[in-house]
Amino acid sequence: MAQPFPKRKLTDERFAIILLLPLIIALFALNLYPMAYSFWLSLTNTDVSRGISKFIGFINYYNLVFKDPYFWHSLRVSLQFTLEASLLAVALSLTFALILNESFKGRRIIRTIAILPWAFSTYAVASLARYLFARSYGLFSSLYVYLGLSDTPVEVVTSESAIHILALLFAWNYVPLGAFFLLAQLQIIPLDLYNQARIDGASAIRRLKVVTLPFLRRPIAIILLLFTVFSVVETTLIIGFTGGGPGKATQTLTYWAYAKTFMDYEYGYGAAISWFLILIAMALGVLYYYVLNKLKL
C-alpha cells in the first residue's frame, strides 16, 4: 500500500512566500519584456531622428568603452556623486537619529518637522533648489551681496561646486528615511546598557561606540546600500536642477543615458548605457554582499 505524502507544516515563512508569490510573478512578467526589449535595442543602432534601426551586435558597448570620450568622464562623475551623496546621507541620518532619540521638550514637533523633506518629490526639491541657487534672484546669491561678500550677484553653482550641491540636496531629501529607520532601532536598545556604562564611567562618545553603534551596524549597512542604489540611478534631481551642467560637470551615466535616448533619440546607444548601469549596480550589490559577510553583519 502506497504511503501517503507526509503533511508539511505551514510555517510563517512559507505562508509569507505564498502571499508574495503572485506579486513576484506579476512584477517579473511586467519587467521581463521591457528589459528584454531594451537589451535588444542596445544591440542595434536605432535612431528615431534618422529613422534607422539595424542589428549591430555589441558595437554600442565597444564604442561606449573604447571610443566615446564622455564615457569615462560620466563614470567618474557618477562615482563621485554616489560616494558623496550616500556617505553624507548616512552620516546625517545617524546624527539626526541620535538627536531625535534624546528626551527634550518639543521632541514630537521636531520629529514631525524632520520628516518633511521626505514628503517632497525629487522634482520639487530640484525646482526649489533652482530658485534658491539662481544667480540673479536666488537666496544664496542675494546673501553674498547683503553680507558684503560681493558687489554683484554671484554664480553659486559652478563647475566645481555643482556636484557637491547635488549631493547635499540628495542627502537632504533622503535623510528622513534613514534617520527614522535608525531611530526605530535605537528605540529597542535596552536602557540598562546605558545605565551600566554610566556607572562604569563611560563618556558619551564611549557609550556611542560601545553600546549604540554595535546595535546600528546592520541598519547602517542597509541604508548605505539603499542610498547607494538610489544615488546611482538618480536622474530627476539632475534634470530638474543642473541639466547635466554647468558644462558637463554633473553629467552622470544616468543623465547621459537620458540625454542620448530622449534628446538625441539614439535609443540603441542609450539602452547600452543603461545596461552598463545595470552591471554597475549588480557589481555594487555583490560587493556589499561580500563586505557584509566579511564583517558578519
N, C-alpha and C positions, 0 to 999 in steps of 0.2 A: 504493500500500500504506500502510495506516494506520501512523503512527509509534507505537511502544509508549510508554506513560507512563514518564517518567523516574523512576528509583528514588530515593527520598529517604532520605538517611542518618538513621538513628535516633540522634539526639543524646541526651545525658544529660537535657536539659530536656524533650524530647518523651517520653522514657521515663518521667520523673517525672510528667508530665501524664497519661499513660496509666494509671499506677498509682493516681493520685489521683482520676481521673475518676469511678470508681464511688462512692467515698466522697463526693465533691462532689455527685453526683446524689442519693445517699441522704439526705444532710443537707438538701439543697434540698427534696426531697419530704417529709421529716419535718417541716420547719419551715414549708412553704408553707401547709398547711391551718390550723395554729394561728394563724399571723399573719393570714391572710385572715379567719378567724372572729373574731379579736379586733378587727380593723378593722370588721367588720360590727357587732359588739357596741357599738363606740364610736359607731355611728350610730343606736343605739336607746336607749330609756330602761329597759332590762332591770333589774328589781329583784326578786330572788328572794324577799325577805321579803314583798313585796306581791303576788307572782305576776303581774307585768305585764311586757310586752315589746312595744314599739311602735316602728316606724321614725320617727325624728325628724330625720334628716339630720345637719347639723353643729351642732345646738343645744348638744350637750355641750361642744364646743370653744369655742363662743361664750360659754357660761356660765362655762367654766373660766377664760378670759382676762379677761372683762369684768365678770362678776358675782360670782365666788367670791372672798371676801376673804382666803381662806387660800392662794390660788394664788401670789401674789407673795411671801408670807412663805416658803412652802415652796421656791420657786425661789431665794430669797436664801440660805436655809439650805443648799440643795443646792450652790450655787456656792461658798459659804464652806467647806463640808466638803470638796468636791472640791479646791479650791485648797490648803487647809491640808494635807490628807492626802497628796495626790500630791507636793507640793513637799517635805514633811517626809520622806516615804518615799524620794524620790530623794536628798536630802541625806544621810540616814542610810545609805543603800545605798552611796553613794560613800565616805563616811567609813569604814565597815566594810570595804569592798573594799580601800581603801588600807592599812588596818591589817593585814588578813589576807594581803596581798601581801608584807609585810615578813618577813624571816627572824628568828625568835626561838624560844626554847625552848618546846616545848609547842604549836607552831602547829597541828599536826594535831588536837590535842584541842580547841583553841579553835575551829577550823573546824567540827568536829563539833557543838560546843555552839551555835555561831552559827546553824546551820541548824534548830535545834529549833523556834523559833516558827513556821516554815513548816509543820511537821508537825501543828500544832494546827488543828483545824477552826475556822471563824469562830464557830460557835455555842459551841464550847469556850472560845474567847477571851472571848466575851460573858459566859458563865457565870462564868468565873474573875474577870472584872472586876466583876461584880455583887457577888461576895463581898468583893473587895478594897476596893471603894468604898462598901460598905454603911455606913449611919450608926451603927447600934447595935453591930455586931460587926466591922466592916471594919478591915483593917490600917491604912489611912491615917488613919481617924478615931481609932483607938487611939493612933497615933503622936502626933497632936495633943495628946491627953491626957497621954501618957507624957512628952513633951518640955515639958510645962507651958504649951503654947500655948493651951490651953483647959481649963476645969474640967469640961466636959461634952462628950460626943461631938458632932462637928460634921458638917454635911452637906457633903461634899466635892463631890458632883455637883450643882451649882446650875444655874440657867437661863443663867448667864454662862459657866460652866466646862464644861458638858456637851459642847458641840460640839468644844472643844479636846481633851478627854479622848478622845472618839470618834476624832478624827484621829490622836492618839497611838497608840491601840490598833490602828487600821488599819495605821499605819506599822510598828508592832512585828510584826504578823502577816505583812506582805508584804516587809519589808526583806531577809530572807534570799534571796528570789527575785532582787531587784535586785542585792544585794551579790555573789552568786555569778555572776550574768550579767556584771557589770562586772569581777569578778575574772578570769574567763576571758579577757577582752580584755586585761587588764593583763599576763597571763602571756605574751602574744605580742609585747609591746613589746621591741625589741632593747635589750639591756643596754648596748651600745656607745653608744647615745644618751645614757644617763645618765652613763656614764663621761666622754664628751666634754663634757657640761655641767658636770661637776665640775671637769674640767681648766680650763674657761673661767671657773671661779669662781662658777658659778650657785648660789644658795642653794636650800634645799629647796622653798621656795614658788615660786621661779623655775623650778625643774625641773618642778614640778607644772603650772605654767602653760604652759611652752614645750614640754615633752616629753610629759607624761601626758595632759593634757586634750585635745589635738588627736586622739589615738587614741580617746578616750572620747566624743567629741561625738555620733556616731551611736548607740552603745549607750545613752547617757544619754537621747537623744531617744526611743528605742524604749521604754525602761522608763517614761519620763514619760508616753508615750501609753498604755501598759498600765495604769499606776497611775491615770491619769485615768479611763479607761473602767471599771476595777474600782470606783473610788470613786463614780462617777456612779450605778452600778447597785447599790451596796451596800445591802442590806436586812437581812440576818440579824444583823449586829452591832447594828443599831439596835433591832430587835425584841427580841433577847435581852438587851440591856444597859439601854437607856433607855426603850424602848417609845414613842419619839417625844417623851418629856418631858425634864426637868420641864416641865409645861405643854405647850407645842408648840415647845420650844427646839431639839429635834433632829428635827422633822418635815420630812424631806426629801421630794422628789417621789416617790421610790421607796416610802418608808414610807407616804406618803399614798395612793398607788395601792393598796398592800396593804390599808390600813385601809378604804378605800372599797369594795374588792372583797370582802374576806373577813371584815370586821367589820360593815360597813353593808349588805353584799350588793347594792350598787349596781354591778352588773357593767358596765353601759354606761358609766357615768361613770368607773369605774376603768380601763376599757380606753382611754378618751380620754386620761386622764393618762399611761398607759403609752405611747401613741403620741406624745404630746408629748415624752416622754423619748427616744424613738427619734429624733425630729427634733433634739433637743439633741445626742445622740451623733453623729448624722450631721454636724451643724454643726461639732462639735469635730474630727471626722475631717478635714473639708475644711480647717479652719483649720490643723491640724497639717501636712497635706499642703502647704498654701501656704507655711507657715513653713519647713518642711524644704527645699522647693525654693528658697525665697528665700535661705536660708543655705547652700544647696548641700551639705546633709548626705546 
